[in-house]
Amino acid sequence: MRKLRVSFIFQESAVEFSIKSGSPEKQRTACVVVGVFESRKLSLPAELLDNAARGHLSELLRRGDMEGKAGNTLLLHKVPGAEADRILLVGLGKEREFREKEYRAAIAATVRTLNETGGFDGTIYLTELPVKKRDIAWRVRQAIIAVEETLYRFDRLKSKKDEVRRPLRKLTFCVERRGELAAAEQALREGQAIAAGMSLMKNLANLPGNLCTPTYLAEQARALAAEHGLAAEILGREEMEQLGMNTLLAVARGSHQPPQFIVLKYQGGKSGKGNDKPIVLVGKGVTFDTGGISLKPPPEMDEMKFDMSGAASVLAAIKAAALMKLPLNIIAVVPAVENMPGGSATRPGDIVTSMSGQTVEILNTDAEGRLILCDALTYVERFEPDCVIDVATLTGACVIALGHVVSGLLANDDGLARELLDAGNASWDRAWQLPLFEDYQEQLQSNFADLGNIGGRPAGTITAACFLSRFAKKYEWAHLDIAGTAYKSGKEKGSTGRPVPLLTHFLIERAAKVGAGGTASQ
């Protein structure tokens, strides 16, 4: 039996991951995990255990100890014929309905149970389960992400923390065939990088606005640069004034917190080899959004600390790329501000001149994200980018249109849009494309300026993207509206870490094309 162990563990994770091929009954471990379908149907690894145990598992199921319903678990001790201390049976639901969502839920149920049993390690055979149109690499990546999501806690600001007596320290994922080991090992590395990025995004987004200020974001960017060998440049108010970033500065006028314009550069590509043009990721960094003079209603305003989720996601994506050492040049750009009311705040009806020279009538100060992004989109022209993707919790209209399942996607290039849609499907961090027809631009007409910053209630997500498109005409550009997917409300309030998987998978696929001898934009 051959075992592959990854030689590194990312700092964010307390769990060591490894890959193994071998029969479940021969595993010397604290716990072996196998699945059971409804109604009481053993998965193939569970059958192998049952054969070694001379029907012990089958007998338990016949007695009604477990039906195999999704999410149910049954922990067994001293199973005859098995080398492991314990066997954990995990319910998978109906076999014909076992797909991506059910697979991830089974991994999550496994981790919750293992973390409560007091065993330090577990060997998981759920990664051998077939998921329609998903290969072993997908199953391993998603398993690691599901593990880290299940174990994630944001309790650093609590005076008393809930501590697990014997927390889970080591997990081994099993593959059915030795020929799958290489792909599984690569997926393990990718999954850990994605999970590390998601953890960073969550840690930033979950912080309250009094701690996560524009200056704090800039400090974190510098720390990332120092940790991963990136180049960092931070522009302050004076530099932004000299550049003519007046729409961005208009948003920051009401706050005592100084605005910051963050530029992080990852240089993984080889100059002159066809892939030297950078991929630019622009993230909306409104660290707290009151709406300004167009003040938001008080209920759930606390969630506006998540309005910098776009910024957190692009910082997380460049971290993941650096961890994987992708052969790409990537630039993360974050315009960071706080949107507050006050005596010097921008008023509805004010007109400002953007960095591009276009004038904007600010009809609603709560449509501030597009005001900081438009100057950022003009700024990145200097990089002569291969493509630009901006990420923002931009419109409540996107939540109404698409709910909390998929992110909104709009683009001025269909090829780039297709790449992002495919990356979303491959990473199970899905997006849905909305039209960017020229007809919608009419809603942005202003009597007094080149354009207004809102276009009325109809098609609000589309007109917001139409606004941004006016500043992204010199390159291939896509816009991700993550207002419905970046965080959860209510009892489970907190950052989801999305769309880090989508962005990272997009970068992985671009890197694969470069590795195959193509250019990043092919």
C-alpha positions as CSV (number, residue, x, y, z in Angstrom):
1,M,0.0,0.0,0.0
2,R,1.4,3.4,-1.1
3,K,0.8,6.5,0.9
4,L,1.4,10.1,-0.2
5,R,1.7,12.8,2.4
6,V,1.7,16.5,1.5
7,S,4.8,18.1,2.8
8,F,3.3,21.4,3.9
9,I,0.4,22.5,6.1
10,F,-1.0,26.0,5.7
11,Q,-0.9,28.1,8.8
12,E,-4.7,28.7,8.8
13,S,-5.5,25.0,9.2
14,A,-5.0,23.0,12.3
15,V,-5.6,19.8,10.4
16,E,-2.9,17.8,8.5
17,F,-4.2,16.2,5.3
18,S,-2.9,13.3,3.4
19,I,-3.8,10.9,0.6
20,K,-3.9,7.1,0.7
21,S,-5.0,4.1,-1.3
22,G,-5.8,0.8,0.5
23,S,-8.6,-1.4,1.9
24,P,-10.6,0.1,4.8
25,E,-10.4,-3.0,7.1
26,K,-6.6,-2.7,7.1
27,Q,-6.3,0.9,8.3
28,R,-4.7,1.4,11.7
29,T,-6.3,4.7,12.7
30,A,-8.6,6.2,15.3
31,C,-11.6,6.0,12.9
32,V,-12.4,4.8,9.5
33,V,-15.3,6.6,7.8
34,V,-17.6,4.9,5.2
35,G,-21.0,5.7,3.8
36,V,-24.4,4.1,3.8
37,F,-27.2,4.9,1.3
38,E,-30.9,4.6,1.9
39,S,-32.3,2.1,2.6
40,R,-29.5,0.5,4.5
41,K,-27.3,0.0,1.4
42,L,-23.6,-0.2,2.1
43,S,-21.2,1.7,-0.1
44,L,-18.4,-0.3,-1.6
45,P,-15.8,0.5,1.1
46,A,-18.5,-0.3,3.7
47,E,-19.1,-3.7,2.0
48,L,-15.3,-4.4,2.3
49,L,-15.5,-3.7,6.0
50,D,-18.6,-5.8,6.3
51,N,-17.0,-8.7,4.6
52,A,-14.0,-8.5,7.0
53,A,-16.4,-8.3,9.9
54,R,-18.4,-11.3,8.7
55,G,-21.6,-9.3,8.2
56,H,-21.4,-7.3,11.4
57,L,-22.4,-4.0,9.7
58,S,-25.2,-5.6,7.8
59,E,-26.6,-7.1,10.9
60,L,-26.6,-3.7,12.7
61,L,-28.5,-2.2,9.7
62,R,-31.0,-5.0,9.6
63,R,-31.7,-4.4,13.3
64,G,-32.6,-0.8,12.4
65,D,-29.6,0.9,14.0
66,M,-29.2,3.1,10.9
67,E,-31.3,3.7,7.8
68,G,-28.7,5.7,5.8
69,K,-30.7,9.0,5.8
70,A,-28.6,12.0,4.8
71,G,-26.7,13.5,7.7
72,N,-27.2,10.6,10.2
73,T,-24.1,9.0,11.7
74,L,-23.5,5.9,13.7
75,L,-20.2,5.4,15.6
76,L,-19.1,1.8,16.2
77,H,-16.4,0.5,18.5
78,K,-14.2,-2.6,18.2
79,V,-15.7,-3.8,15.0
80,P,-14.4,-7.4,14.4
81,G,-12.0,-7.8,11.5
82,A,-11.1,-4.1,11.3
83,E,-7.8,-2.6,12.5
84,A,-9.3,0.8,13.3
85,D,-10.4,1.7,16.8
86,R,-13.7,2.9,15.5
87,I,-15.9,2.8,12.4
88,L,-18.1,5.8,11.5
89,L,-21.1,5.1,9.3
90,V,-22.3,8.2,7.5
91,G,-25.8,8.4,6.0
92,L,-25.8,9.5,2.4
93,G,-29.4,9.6,1.5
94,K,-30.8,8.1,-1.7
95,E,-28.1,6.8,-4.0
96,R,-29.7,8.1,-7.2
97,E,-29.9,11.6,-5.6
98,F,-26.3,11.7,-4.3
99,R,-24.8,14.7,-6.1
100,E,-22.5,17.6,-5.2
101,K,-24.6,19.1,-2.4
102,E,-25.1,15.7,-0.8
103,Y,-21.4,14.9,-1.0
104,R,-20.3,18.1,0.7
105,A,-23.0,17.6,3.4
106,A,-21.7,14.0,4.1
107,I,-18.1,15.4,4.5
108,A,-19.4,18.1,6.9
109,A,-21.4,15.5,8.9
110,T,-18.3,13.4,9.1
111,V,-16.1,16.2,10.4
112,R,-18.6,17.4,13.0
113,T,-18.9,13.8,14.4
114,L,-15.1,13.2,14.4
115,N,-14.4,16.4,16.1
116,E,-16.8,15.5,18.9
117,T,-15.6,11.9,19.5
118,G,-12.1,12.8,20.9
119,G,-10.2,11.0,18.2
120,F,-7.3,13.0,16.8
121,D,-7.4,11.4,13.3
122,G,-9.7,9.8,10.7
123,T,-9.4,8.0,7.4
124,I,-12.2,8.9,5.1
125,Y,-13.5,6.7,2.3
126,L,-16.2,9.1,1.2
127,T,-13.8,10.5,-1.4
128,E,-14.2,7.1,-3.3
129,L,-17.9,7.7,-3.7
130,P,-19.0,8.4,-7.3
131,V,-20.4,11.9,-7.9
132,K,-21.9,12.4,-11.3
133,K,-19.5,14.1,-13.7
134,R,-17.0,14.8,-10.9
135,D,-13.6,13.3,-10.8
136,I,-11.3,12.4,-7.9
137,A,-9.6,15.8,-8.0
138,W,-13.0,17.6,-7.6
139,R,-13.9,15.3,-4.7
140,V,-10.7,15.8,-2.9
141,R,-10.7,19.6,-3.3
142,Q,-14.3,19.9,-2.2
143,A,-13.6,17.6,0.8
144,I,-10.9,19.8,2.1
145,I,-13.0,22.9,1.6
146,A,-15.9,21.3,3.4
147,V,-13.7,20.2,6.3
148,E,-12.3,23.7,6.8
149,E,-15.7,25.3,6.5
150,T,-17.1,22.9,9.1
151,L,-14.2,23.6,11.5
152,Y,-14.0,27.3,11.0
153,R,-14.8,29.5,14.0
154,F,-14.6,33.2,14.4
155,D,-14.2,33.6,18.2
156,R,-11.2,35.8,18.5
157,L,-13.2,38.7,19.9
158,K,-14.9,36.5,22.6
159,S,-13.6,36.6,26.1
160,K,-14.5,32.9,26.6
161,K,-14.0,30.5,23.7
162,D,-15.7,27.1,23.2
163,E,-12.8,24.7,23.2
164,V,-12.9,21.2,21.8
165,R,-11.4,18.8,24.3
166,R,-9.5,16.7,21.7
167,P,-9.8,18.5,18.4
168,L,-9.3,16.8,15.1
169,R,-5.7,17.0,14.0
170,K,-5.3,14.6,11.0
171,L,-7.4,13.4,8.1
172,T,-6.5,11.0,5.4
173,F,-8.6,10.9,2.2
174,C,-8.7,7.6,0.3
175,V,-8.7,6.9,-3.4
176,E,-9.9,3.7,-5.0
177,R,-7.1,3.3,-7.5
178,R,-3.4,4.0,-7.3
179,G,-3.5,5.6,-10.7
180,E,-5.6,8.4,-9.0
181,L,-2.9,9.3,-6.4
182,A,-1.1,11.9,-8.5
183,A,-4.3,13.8,-9.4
184,A,-5.5,13.5,-5.8
185,E,-2.2,14.9,-4.4
186,Q,-2.4,17.9,-6.8
187,A,-6.1,18.5,-5.8
188,L,-5.0,18.3,-2.1
189,R,-2.6,21.1,-2.6
190,E,-5.2,23.2,-4.6
191,G,-7.9,22.5,-2.0
192,Q,-5.7,23.6,0.9
193,A,-4.8,26.8,-1.0
194,I,-8.4,27.6,-1.7
195,A,-9.4,26.9,1.9
196,A,-6.6,29.1,3.2
197,G,-7.9,31.9,0.9
198,M,-11.4,31.4,2.1
199,S,-10.2,31.5,5.7
200,L,-8.5,34.8,5.1
201,M,-11.6,36.3,3.5
202,K,-13.8,35.2,6.4
203,N,-11.4,36.5,9.0
204,L,-11.3,39.9,7.3
205,A,-15.0,40.2,6.5
206,N,-16.2,39.0,9.9
207,L,-14.3,41.7,11.7
208,P,-16.5,44.7,12.8
209,G,-16.1,48.1,11.1
210,N,-14.4,49.6,14.1
211,L,-11.5,47.2,13.7
212,C,-11.4,46.5,9.9
213,T,-10.9,50.0,8.6
214,P,-9.4,51.0,5.3
215,T,-6.1,51.4,7.1
216,Y,-6.4,47.9,8.6
217,L,-7.0,46.4,5.1
218,A,-3.8,48.2,3.9
219,E,-1.9,46.8,6.8
220,Q,-3.1,43.3,6.0
221,A,-2.1,43.7,2.4
222,R,1.4,44.7,3.5
223,A,1.5,41.6,5.7
224,L,0.4,39.4,2.8
225,A,3.1,40.9,0.7
226,A,5.8,40.2,3.3
227,E,4.6,36.7,3.8
228,H,4.4,35.7,0.2
229,G,6.9,37.8,-1.6
230,L,4.4,40.2,-3.2
231,A,4.9,43.8,-4.2
232,A,2.7,46.2,-2.3
233,E,1.8,49.8,-3.0
234,I,-0.6,51.9,-0.9
235,L,-1.9,55.2,-2.2
236,G,-3.2,57.7,0.3
237,R,-5.6,60.6,0.0
238,E,-3.0,63.0,-1.5
239,E,-1.9,60.6,-4.2
240,M,-5.6,59.9,-5.1
241,E,-6.3,63.6,-5.4
242,Q,-3.3,64.0,-7.7
243,L,-4.6,61.2,-9.9
244,G,-8.1,62.7,-10.0
245,M,-9.9,59.9,-8.2
246,N,-12.7,62.2,-7.3
247,T,-15.6,59.7,-7.3
248,L,-13.7,57.5,-4.9
249,L,-12.8,60.4,-2.6
250,A,-16.5,61.6,-2.8
251,V,-17.5,58.4,-0.9
252,A,-14.8,58.9,1.7
253,R,-15.6,62.5,2.5
254,G,-18.0,61.9,5.4
255,S,-15.7,59.6,7.3
256,H,-12.8,60.3,9.7
257,Q,-11.2,57.1,8.4
258,P,-8.7,58.0,5.6
259,P,-9.2,56.2,2.3
260,Q,-6.6,53.7,1.1
261,F,-5.9,52.5,-2.5
262,I,-4.2,49.1,-2.3
263,V,-2.2,47.5,-5.1
264,L,-0.7,44.0,-4.6
265,K,1.3,42.3,-7.3
266,Y,2.1,38.6,-7.7
267,Q,4.8,38.0,-10.3
268,G,4.5,34.3,-11.2
269,G,4.6,34.6,-14.9
270,K,7.6,34.7,-17.1
271,S,8.0,38.0,-18.9
272,G,8.2,37.8,-22.7
273,K,6.8,34.3,-22.8
274,G,3.3,35.2,-23.9
275,N,1.7,35.3,-20.4
276,D,3.3,38.4,-19.0
277,K,0.1,40.5,-19.2
278,P,-1.4,40.5,-15.7
279,I,-4.8,39.3,-14.7
280,V,-6.2,42.2,-12.5
281,L,-8.7,41.5,-9.7
282,V,-10.5,44.6,-8.3
283,G,-12.4,44.3,-5.0
284,K,-14.8,46.7,-3.5
285,G,-13.5,47.7,-0.1
286,V,-16.2,49.7,1.7
287,T,-15.3,48.7,5.2
288,F,-18.6,50.0,6.6
289,D,-21.5,51.3,4.6
290,T,-24.1,53.5,6.3
291,G,-25.4,54.7,3.0
292,G,-24.0,58.1,3.6
293,I,-26.5,61.0,3.4
294,S,-28.9,58.5,1.7
295,L,-28.9,56.7,5.1
296,K,-29.8,53.0,5.2
297,P,-32.6,51.8,7.5
298,P,-31.3,50.6,10.9
299,P,-32.4,46.9,10.7
300,E,-29.5,44.7,9.7
301,M,-27.2,47.7,9.1
302,D,-24.6,45.8,11.2
303,E,-24.2,43.5,8.2
304,M,-22.7,46.4,6.2
305,K,-19.3,45.4,7.7
306,F,-19.5,42.8,4.9
307,D,-19.4,45.5,2.2
308,M,-15.7,44.9,1.9
309,S,-16.2,41.3,0.9
310,G,-15.0,42.0,-2.7
311,A,-11.8,43.4,-1.3
312,A,-11.3,40.4,1.0
313,S,-12.0,38.0,-1.8
314,V,-9.3,39.4,-4.2
315,L,-6.7,39.5,-1.4
316,A,-7.7,35.9,-0.7
317,A,-7.4,34.9,-4.3
318,I,-3.9,36.3,-4.7
319,K,-2.9,34.6,-1.5
320,A,-4.1,31.3,-2.9
321,A,-2.3,31.9,-6.2
322,A,0.9,32.6,-4.3
323,L,0.6,29.4,-2.2
324,M,0.2,27.4,-5.4
325,K,2.9,29.3,-7.2
326,L,0.8,29.7,-10.3
327,P,2.7,30.7,-13.4
328,L,0.7,33.9,-13.8
329,N,1.1,37.6,-13.2
330,I,-1.8,38.8,-11.0
331,I,-2.6,42.2,-9.5
332,A,-5.1,42.7,-6.8
333,V,-6.5,46.3,-6.5
334,V,-8.6,47.4,-3.6
335,P,-10.2,50.9,-3.3
336,A,-10.9,51.0,0.5
337,V,-13.2,53.6,2.1
338,E,-15.8,54.0,4.8
339,N,-19.1,55.5,3.7
340,M,-20.5,57.7,6.5
341,P,-22.8,60.7,6.9
342,G,-21.4,63.9,8.2
343,G,-21.0,67.6,7.7
344,S,-18.5,67.1,4.9
345,A,-20.2,64.1,3.3
346,T,-21.2,64.1,-0.4
347,R,-24.8,65.2,-1.0
348,P,-27.3,63.6,-3.4
349,G,-27.2,65.8,-6.5
350,D,-23.5,66.5,-6.2
351,I,-21.5,66.2,-9.4
352,V,-17.9,65.0,-9.5
353,T,-15.3,64.3,-12.2
354,S,-14.0,60.8,-12.2
355,M,-10.4,59.8,-13.0
356,S,-11.5,59.0,-16.5
357,G,-12.7,62.6,-17.0
358,Q,-16.4,61.5,-17.1
359,T,-18.7,63.5,-14.8
360,V,-21.0,61.7,-12.5
361,E,-24.2,63.0,-10.8
362,I,-24.4,61.3,-7.5
363,L,-28.1,60.8,-7.2
364,N,-27.9,58.3,-4.3
365,T,-24.9,58.2,-1.9
366,D,-25.8,54.6,-1.1
367,A,-24.8,53.6,-4.6
368,E,-21.2,54.1,-3.5
369,G,-19.5,50.9,-4.6
370,R,-19.6,51.8,-8.3
371,L,-18.1,55.2,-7.4
372,I,-15.0,53.7,-5.9
373,L,-14.8,50.9,-8.5
374,C,-15.0,53.2,-11.5
375,D,-11.8,55.1,-10.5
376,A,-10.1,51.8,-9.8
377,L,-11.1,50.5,-13.3
378,T,-9.6,53.6,-14.9
379,Y,-6.4,53.2,-12.8
380,V,-5.8,49.6,-13.9
381,E,-5.5,50.7,-17.5
382,R,-1.8,51.4,-16.8
383,F,-1.2,47.7,-16.3
384,E,-2.3,46.8,-19.9
385,P,-4.1,43.9,-18.4
386,D,-4.9,40.6,-20.0
387,C,-8.3,40.9,-18.4
388,V,-10.0,42.6,-15.4
389,I,-12.5,41.1,-13.0
390,D,-14.1,43.3,-10.4
391,V,-15.8,41.7,-7.4
392,A,-18.4,43.6,-5.2
393,T,-21.3,43.3,-2.9
394,L,-22.9,45.9,-5.2
395,T,-26.7,45.7,-5.4
396,G,-29.6,44.5,-3.3
397,A,-31.3,43.9,-6.7
398,C,-28.9,41.0,-7.3
399,V,-30.2,39.3,-4.1
400,I,-33.8,39.7,-5.3
401,A,-32.9,38.4,-8.7
402,L,-30.7,35.4,-7.8
403,G,-31.1,34.9,-4.1
404,H,-28.2,33.4,-2.2
405,V,-27.3,30.5,-4.5
406,V,-25.4,32.1,-7.4
407,S,-23.4,35.3,-7.9
408,G,-24.4,37.7,-10.7
409,L,-22.0,37.9,-13.6
410,L,-21.9,40.6,-16.4
411,A,-19.1,41.1,-18.9
412,N,-18.1,42.9,-22.0
413,D,-16.5,39.8,-23.4
414,D,-18.4,36.5,-23.8
415,G,-15.2,34.4,-23.7
416,L,-14.2,35.7,-20.4
417,A,-17.8,35.3,-19.1
418,R,-17.7,31.7,-20.2
419,E,-14.4,31.1,-18.4
420,L,-15.8,32.4,-15.2
421,L,-19.1,30.5,-15.5
422,D,-17.1,27.3,-16.1
423,A,-14.9,28.0,-13.1
424,G,-17.9,28.6,-11.0
425,N,-19.4,25.2,-12.0
426,A,-16.1,23.4,-11.6
427,S,-15.6,24.9,-8.1
428,W,-19.2,24.6,-7.0
429,D,-19.2,28.3,-6.5
430,R,-21.6,29.1,-9.2
431,A,-22.5,32.3,-11.1
432,W,-25.2,33.3,-13.5
433,Q,-24.7,35.7,-16.5
434,L,-27.0,38.6,-16.9
435,P,-27.3,40.7,-20.1
436,L,-25.3,43.9,-20.6
437,F,-27.3,45.3,-23.5
438,E,-26.7,48.8,-24.6
439,D,-30.4,49.6,-24.2
440,Y,-29.9,49.6,-20.4
441,Q,-27.4,52.5,-20.6
442,E,-30.3,54.9,-21.2
443,Q,-31.4,54.5,-17.6
444,L,-28.1,56.2,-16.5
445,Q,-28.8,59.4,-18.4
446,S,-28.4,62.7,-16.4
447,N,-29.6,66.2,-17.2
448,F,-26.5,67.7,-15.6
449,A,-23.6,65.3,-16.0
450,D,-22.3,62.6,-18.3
451,L,-24.2,60.0,-16.3
452,G,-26.0,59.4,-13.0
453,N,-24.8,56.8,-10.5
454,I,-28.2,55.0,-10.4
455,G,-30.7,54.0,-13.1
456,G,-33.9,53.5,-11.1
457,R,-35.3,50.3,-9.7
458,P,-35.8,48.3,-12.9
459,A,-32.8,46.0,-13.6
460,G,-30.7,47.5,-10.8
461,T,-27.9,44.9,-11.0
462,I,-27.6,45.4,-14.8
463,T,-27.6,49.2,-14.7
464,A,-24.9,49.1,-12.0
465,A,-22.8,47.0,-14.3
466,C,-23.6,49.3,-17.2
467,F,-22.2,52.2,-15.1
468,L,-19.0,50.3,-14.5
469,S,-18.7,49.3,-18.2
470,R,-18.3,52.9,-19.1
471,F,-14.9,52.8,-17.4
472,A,-13.8,49.4,-18.7
473,K,-13.8,49.9,-22.4
474,K,-10.0,49.4,-22.9
475,Y,-9.8,45.8,-21.9
476,E,-11.7,42.5,-21.4
477,W,-13.7,43.0,-18.2
478,A,-16.1,41.0,-16.1
479,H,-18.1,42.0,-13.0
480,L,-19.2,39.7,-10.2
481,D,-22.0,40.9,-8.0
482,I,-21.7,38.9,-4.8
483,A,-24.3,40.7,-2.7
484,G,-26.3,37.5,-2.2
485,T,-23.4,35.0,-1.8
486,A,-20.6,36.6,0.2
487,Y,-22.2,36.3,3.6
488,K,-25.1,34.8,5.5
489,S,-27.7,36.6,7.7
490,G,-29.6,35.6,10.8
491,K,-28.5,32.9,13.2
492,E,-25.6,31.8,10.9
493,K,-24.5,35.3,10.2
494,G,-21.0,35.4,8.8
495,S,-18.8,35.4,5.7
496,T,-19.1,32.5,3.3
497,G,-15.7,32.8,1.7
498,R,-17.3,33.1,-1.7
499,P,-16.3,33.8,-4.5
500,V,-12.8,32.7,-3.6
501,P,-13.3,29.2,-5.0
502,L,-14.5,30.6,-8.3
503,L,-11.7,33.1,-8.6
504,T,-9.1,30.6,-7.7
505,H,-10.3,28.0,-10.0
506,F,-10.4,30.6,-12.8
507,L,-6.7,31.3,-12.1
508,I,-5.9,27.6,-11.9
509,E,-7.4,27.0,-15.3
510,R,-5.6,30.0,-16.8
511,A,-2.3,28.7,-15.3
512,A,-3.0,25.2,-16.9
513,K,-3.3,26.8,-20.3
514,V,0.0,28.6,-19.8
515,G,1.6,25.3,-18.7
516,A,0.3,23.7,-21.8
517,G,2.1,26.2,-23.9
518,G,-0.7,28.7,-24.6
519,T,-1.1,32.2,-23.4
520,A,-3.2,33.2,-20.4
521,S,-5.9,34.8,-22.6
522,Q,-6.4,31.7,-24.8
